[in-house]
Amino acid sequence: MAELRRVLIEPQRLAGCGQELELTSDERHYLEKVLRLRPGSPFAIVDGQGGLHQAELRSNGWAQQGECMEQQPRQEPELVLLMGLIRRDFEIVVRMACELGVDQIRPLQAQRSVVEPKSQRPQRWQSQLQEACEQCERLWLPQLQPVCSALDGLSQAKAAGVLRCIGVTREAGVPLLAEVLETAPQVQRWQLACGPEGGWTPQERQAAADHGWQPVSLGPNILRASTAAISALALMQHHRQRLSARDSQPSV
């Protein structure tokens, strides 16, 4: 059986198996004009909370929800990206972060961020997350937090069961991120902070040091802010998959 094309629909709009669902104009356009589905055609609904549901397109902008085909648990540890706003490529970071398994994104207005407040586009970022979630066939939609200052984001009290890593450059004696992940104790959440172009200011670095952020390096080269964030997330997702595979092995 061919894989059903997917549409992400918020769980609060779903009424249950066998119930009718009114589609939004964007959803109807995607199903009817982009995918060229006709009434009676099957597709799948992703609820963004781990559920994958059968569905069938009806006429006049409606669909019928079918049975739940899969209910996927959330991956652990939870992966959180705190990303300094950058002049370009922030939308690309959002999309790639979703594809790499991030669970939460917190945009930071850092002291060296050169993005004007009017250019911040949370609705566009949310749309990018939804489209990326559908494209990469994730069942969990990452949470997008409101923009806050980097000082506020880095100064939040550290909770138990959290590993905090902040990317830095030009600092001697800083361990590689891979080394930190290999030796870190088992926790429930990994937080990664990546700065904007120009990096963190001394005030931001001090706030991070005061609140349990472990400085980490991605190697000897100075990476673009977007490259650093995606490289670090790819490494963390790889390590999380290794942990998951190890934990799923039967004990002897």
C-alpha positions as CSV (number, residue, x, y, z in Angstrom):
1,M,0.0,0.0,0.0
2,A,1.4,3.4,-1.0
3,E,2.3,5.8,1.8
4,L,-0.6,8.3,2.4
5,R,0.2,12.0,2.0
6,R,0.0,13.8,5.3
7,V,-1.6,16.9,6.6
8,L,-1.0,18.3,10.1
9,I,-4.1,19.3,12.0
10,E,-4.2,20.4,15.6
11,P,-5.5,17.8,18.0
12,Q,-8.2,20.1,19.4
13,R,-9.9,20.1,16.0
14,L,-10.1,16.4,15.8
15,A,-13.4,14.9,17.0
16,G,-12.7,11.2,16.8
17,C,-12.9,8.2,14.5
18,G,-15.8,8.4,12.1
19,Q,-16.4,12.1,12.7
20,E,-16.6,14.9,10.1
21,L,-13.9,17.6,10.1
22,E,-14.2,20.9,8.4
23,L,-10.9,21.8,6.6
24,T,-9.4,25.2,6.5
25,S,-8.9,27.0,3.1
26,D,-5.2,26.2,3.2
27,E,-5.8,22.6,4.0
28,R,-8.4,22.3,1.3
29,H,-6.1,24.0,-1.3
30,Y,-3.2,21.6,-0.4
31,L,-5.3,18.5,-0.7
32,E,-7.4,19.4,-3.7
33,K,-5.1,21.7,-5.7
34,V,-1.6,20.6,-4.8
35,L,-2.1,16.9,-4.2
36,R,-5.1,16.8,-6.6
37,L,-7.1,14.5,-4.4
38,R,-10.8,14.0,-5.2
39,P,-13.7,13.2,-2.8
40,G,-13.2,9.7,-1.5
41,S,-9.4,9.8,-1.7
42,P,-7.6,8.7,1.4
43,F,-4.9,10.7,3.2
44,A,-3.4,10.8,6.7
45,I,-3.7,13.3,9.5
46,V,-0.8,14.1,11.8
47,D,-2.0,15.6,15.1
48,G,1.4,16.9,16.2
49,Q,1.1,15.0,19.5
50,G,2.4,11.7,18.2
51,G,-0.7,10.5,16.5
52,L,-1.2,9.4,12.9
53,H,-4.8,9.0,11.8
54,Q,-6.5,7.7,8.6
55,A,-8.8,10.2,6.8
56,E,-10.9,10.5,3.7
57,L,-11.5,13.6,1.7
58,R,-15.2,14.6,1.4
59,S,-16.8,17.2,-0.8
60,N,-17.3,20.9,0.0
61,G,-14.2,21.3,2.2
62,W,-14.8,18.5,4.6
63,A,-13.0,15.3,5.6
64,Q,-13.8,12.3,7.6
65,Q,-11.4,11.2,10.4
66,G,-10.6,7.5,10.5
67,E,-8.9,5.3,13.0
68,C,-5.6,6.0,14.7
69,M,-2.9,4.1,12.8
70,E,0.0,5.0,15.1
71,Q,0.7,6.6,18.4
72,Q,4.3,7.5,18.8
73,P,5.9,8.4,22.2
74,R,8.0,11.5,22.4
75,Q,11.8,11.0,22.0
76,E,14.0,11.4,25.1
77,P,15.9,13.4,26.1
78,E,13.8,16.4,25.0
79,L,15.9,18.5,22.6
80,V,15.6,22.3,23.0
81,L,17.3,24.9,20.8
82,L,17.8,28.5,22.1
83,M,18.8,30.3,18.9
84,G,20.0,33.9,18.7
85,L,18.1,35.8,15.9
86,I,20.2,36.2,12.8
87,R,20.1,38.5,9.8
88,R,19.5,35.6,7.3
89,D,18.6,32.0,7.4
90,F,16.6,31.9,10.6
91,E,13.7,30.3,8.7
92,I,16.1,27.7,7.3
93,V,17.3,26.9,10.8
94,V,13.7,26.5,12.0
95,R,13.0,24.0,9.1
96,M,16.2,22.0,9.5
97,A,15.8,21.9,13.3
98,C,12.4,20.3,12.8
99,E,13.8,17.8,10.4
100,L,16.6,17.0,12.9
101,G,14.2,16.2,15.7
102,V,14.2,19.4,17.8
103,D,11.3,19.4,20.3
104,Q,11.3,23.1,21.2
105,I,12.7,26.3,19.7
106,R,13.2,29.5,21.7
107,P,14.3,32.5,19.6
108,L,16.6,34.9,21.4
109,Q,17.0,38.6,20.8
110,A,20.7,38.6,21.6
111,Q,22.7,41.8,22.2
112,R,24.5,41.3,18.9
113,S,21.4,40.3,16.9
114,V,21.0,42.8,14.1
115,V,17.4,41.8,13.2
116,E,14.8,44.5,13.7
117,P,11.8,43.6,15.7
118,K,9.5,44.3,12.8
119,S,11.3,41.7,10.7
120,Q,10.5,38.9,13.3
121,R,7.9,36.6,11.7
122,P,6.6,34.1,14.3
123,Q,3.6,33.2,12.2
124,R,6.0,32.4,9.3
125,W,8.2,30.4,11.6
126,Q,5.2,28.4,12.8
127,S,4.2,27.7,9.2
128,Q,7.7,26.6,8.4
129,L,7.6,24.2,11.3
130,Q,4.3,22.7,10.2
131,E,5.4,22.2,6.6
132,A,8.7,20.7,7.7
133,C,6.8,18.3,10.1
134,E,4.6,17.1,7.2
135,Q,7.5,16.8,4.8
136,C,9.8,14.8,7.1
137,E,6.9,12.7,8.4
138,R,7.4,13.6,12.1
139,L,4.4,12.9,14.3
140,W,5.4,15.5,17.0
141,L,5.3,19.2,16.1
142,P,8.0,21.2,17.8
143,Q,6.9,24.0,20.1
144,L,7.8,27.5,19.1
145,Q,8.3,29.8,22.1
146,P,7.9,33.6,21.9
147,V,11.0,35.7,21.3
148,C,12.8,36.8,24.5
149,S,16.1,38.5,25.3
150,A,19.1,36.3,25.4
151,L,19.9,37.5,28.9
152,D,16.4,36.3,30.1
153,G,16.7,33.0,28.2
154,L,20.1,32.2,29.5
155,S,19.3,33.4,33.1
156,Q,16.4,31.0,33.7
157,A,17.0,28.8,36.7
158,K,18.3,25.4,35.8
159,A,15.9,22.5,36.6
160,A,17.0,19.1,37.7
161,G,17.6,16.5,34.9
162,V,18.8,19.1,32.3
163,L,22.0,19.3,30.3
164,R,22.8,22.8,29.2
165,C,25.3,23.5,26.4
166,I,26.2,26.8,24.9
167,G,28.3,27.1,21.7
168,V,31.3,29.3,21.9
169,T,34.4,30.2,19.9
170,R,37.9,31.4,20.6
171,E,37.9,30.1,24.1
172,A,40.7,27.9,25.3
173,G,40.1,24.5,27.0
174,V,36.5,24.2,25.8
175,P,35.5,20.5,25.2
176,L,33.9,19.4,22.0
177,L,30.1,18.9,22.1
178,A,30.6,15.2,21.2
179,E,32.8,14.7,24.2
180,V,30.2,16.3,26.5
181,L,27.4,14.2,25.2
182,E,29.5,11.0,25.5
183,T,30.2,11.6,29.2
184,A,27.0,13.3,30.3
185,P,24.7,11.6,32.8
186,Q,21.3,10.5,31.8
187,V,18.9,13.4,31.8
188,Q,15.4,14.3,30.6
189,R,16.3,17.4,28.6
190,W,19.2,18.7,26.5
191,Q,19.3,22.5,25.9
192,L,21.5,24.0,23.2
193,A,22.2,27.7,23.0
194,C,23.6,29.1,19.7
195,G,24.5,32.8,19.4
196,P,23.9,35.2,16.5
197,E,26.5,36.5,14.1
198,G,29.3,37.9,16.2
199,G,28.7,35.5,19.0
200,W,27.7,36.2,22.6
201,T,28.6,39.4,24.5
202,P,30.6,39.1,27.8
203,Q,27.4,39.9,29.7
204,E,25.5,37.0,28.0
205,R,28.4,34.6,28.6
206,Q,28.5,35.6,32.3
207,A,24.7,35.0,32.6
208,A,25.2,31.6,31.0
209,A,28.1,30.7,33.3
210,D,26.0,31.8,36.4
211,H,23.1,29.5,35.4
212,G,24.8,26.2,34.5
213,W,25.5,26.4,30.8
214,Q,28.5,24.2,29.7
215,P,30.5,25.9,27.0
216,V,31.1,23.6,24.1
217,S,33.0,23.7,20.7
218,L,32.2,22.3,17.3
219,G,35.8,22.3,16.2
220,P,38.6,24.7,15.2
221,N,36.7,26.5,12.4
222,I,34.5,29.5,12.9
223,L,31.1,28.5,11.6
224,R,28.2,30.6,10.5
225,A,25.5,30.9,13.1
226,S,23.1,28.8,11.1
227,T,25.8,26.2,10.3
228,A,26.7,25.9,13.9
229,A,23.1,25.4,15.1
230,I,22.4,22.7,12.5
231,S,25.7,20.9,13.0
232,A,25.2,20.7,16.7
233,L,21.6,19.5,16.4
234,A,22.6,16.8,13.9
235,L,25.2,15.6,16.4
236,M,22.8,15.7,19.3
237,Q,20.1,13.8,17.4
238,H,22.6,11.2,16.3
239,H,23.6,10.7,20.0
240,R,20.0,10.6,21.1
241,Q,19.3,7.9,18.5
242,R,22.2,5.9,19.8
243,L,20.9,6.2,23.4
244,S,17.5,5.1,22.3
245,A,18.9,2.0,20.4
246,R,21.0,1.1,23.5
247,D,18.1,1.4,25.9
248,S,15.8,-0.7,23.7
249,Q,18.1,-3.6,23.6
250,P,17.0,-6.5,25.9
251,S,19.0,-7.0,29.1
252,V,20.9,-10.2,29.4
